[in-house]
């Protein structure tokens, strides 16, 4: 077999090798990398389980298991990009509303480990929010960015 033919046979195997295992994963924040929301937002990290389903088409579906909606991520080799992990308007009380947007990106370090960053941005959507944010010293918009690690812990339970 020629070297050229052998490379064509190995390419599909290499592409399959970067897909993460479907199942339950454990998530742990590692370090806060950025916080433009001031000390008024005291983010002390998060951890917990989530599920991943490899859709077999260059995407995965992640269910955060935290009450927020599942979201899709694009896979390019071992890199993943989840451009809209969350997008919602939240009621902060007193008529104040803010839009929260979150994204995630990173790399699978094999089929059962991942590392990356998650970025959340808060933007006031009305004057009441702007007033409250100014009183407590939070700029609008503001961003919190954290690094994380994740590890596969088992198959999906039926």
C-alpha positions in Angstrom: 0.0 0.0 0.0 1.3 3.4 -0.9 2.0 6.0 1.8 -0.6 8.2 0.2 -3.3 5.5 0.5 -2.3 4.8 4.1 -2.8 8.4 5.0 -6.3 8.5 3.6 -7.2 5.4 5.7 -5.8 7.0 8.8 -7.6 10.3 8.4 -11.0 9.0 9.4 -9.6 7.2 12.4 -7.8 10.4 13.6 -11.0 12.4 13.2 -13.0 9.8 15.2 -10.3 9.8 17.9 -11.0 13.3 19.0 -14.7 13.0 19.7 -15.5 13.0 23.5 -17.2 10.1 25.2 -20.9 10.5 25.5 -22.1 10.3 29.1 -21.8 12.0 32.4 -19.0 14.4 33.0 -17.7 16.2 36.2 -17.0 20.0 35.9 -14.8 22.0 38.1 -13.9 25.7 37.8 -10.2 26.2 38.2 -9.4 29.9 38.3 -11.1 33.2 37.7 -9.3 34.8 34.7 -11.2 38.0 34.4 -13.8 40.0 36.4 -14.8 43.4 35.0 -18.0 43.2 37.2 -16.1 44.6 40.2 -15.8 43.1 43.6 -19.5 43.4 44.0 -19.8 40.1 42.0 -18.0 37.6 44.2 -17.7 34.5 42.0 -16.3 31.7 44.0 -16.4 28.9 41.4 -18.7 26.1 40.5 -18.6 22.3 40.2 -21.1 19.6 39.3 -22.1 17.1 36.7 -23.3 17.6 33.1 -24.0 15.3 30.2 -22.4 15.2 26.7 -23.9 13.5 23.7 -21.7 13.2 20.6 -24.1 13.8 17.7 -21.6 12.3 15.2 -21.8 15.3 12.9 -19.1 17.5 14.3 -21.3 18.7 17.2 -22.0 17.7 20.7 -25.0 18.5 22.9 -24.3 19.5 26.5 -27.0 19.3 29.2 -25.7 21.4 32.2 -28.2 19.6 34.6 -28.6 22.9 36.4 -32.0 23.9 35.1 -30.7 25.8 32.1 -31.4 24.5 28.6 -29.1 22.0 26.8 -26.8 23.7 24.2 -24.8 22.6 21.2 -21.0 23.0 20.6 -19.0 22.7 17.4 -16.1 20.3 17.3 -13.0 21.0 15.1 -10.5 18.2 15.8 -10.2 18.2 19.6 -11.3 21.8 20.0 -14.8 22.7 21.0 -16.7 26.0 20.7 -20.1 26.7 22.4 -20.9 30.2 21.3 -24.2 30.4 23.1 -24.2 28.3 26.2 -26.8 30.6 27.7 -28.7 33.6 26.6 -31.5 34.9 28.8 -33.0 38.0 30.4 -33.2 37.8 34.2 -35.3 39.8 36.6 -33.1 41.4 39.2 -36.0 42.7 41.2 -37.5 46.2 41.4 -38.2 46.2 37.7 -34.5 45.8 36.8 -33.6 43.4 34.0 -30.3 42.3 32.6 -29.3 40.0 29.8 -26.9 37.3 30.6 -24.9 35.6 27.8 -22.4 32.8 28.3 -20.1 30.9 26.0 -17.5 28.2 26.5 -14.6 27.0 24.5 -11.7 24.6 25.0 -10.0 21.4 24.1 -10.6 17.7 24.7 -7.5 16.2 26.1 -8.4 12.7 24.9 -11.9 11.3 24.9 -12.4 11.6 28.7 -10.8 14.9 29.7 -11.4 18.5 28.7 -10.2 22.0 29.7 -11.3 25.4 28.6 -12.8 28.7 29.6 -16.3 29.9 30.2 -17.3 33.5 29.8 -20.4 35.2 31.1 -21.4 38.8 30.2 -24.1 40.8 32.0 -25.7 43.8 30.2 -28.5 45.9 31.7 -31.5 46.1 29.5 -33.4 49.0 31.2 -32.7 52.1 33.2 -33.7 50.5 36.5 -30.9 48.0 36.1 -28.5 50.7 35.1 -29.4 52.6 38.3 -29.0 49.6 40.6 -25.8 48.5 38.9 -24.3 52.1 39.4 -25.3 52.1 43.1 -23.4 48.8 43.8 -20.5 49.6 41.5 -21.1 47.1 38.7 -20.5 48.4 35.2 -22.8 47.4 32.4 -21.8 45.4 30.4 -19.4 43.4 32.5 -17.7 40.0 32.1 -16.6 37.1 34.3 -14.3 34.6 32.7 -13.1 31.3 34.4 -11.0 28.4 33.4 -12.4 24.9 33.9 -11.5 21.2 33.8 -14.0 18.4 33.1 -13.6 14.6 33.2 -15.9 11.8 32.0 -17.3 9.8 34.9 -19.6 7.3 33.2 -22.2 6.3 30.6 -25.6 8.0 30.4 -28.1 6.4 32.6 -31.3 5.2 30.9 
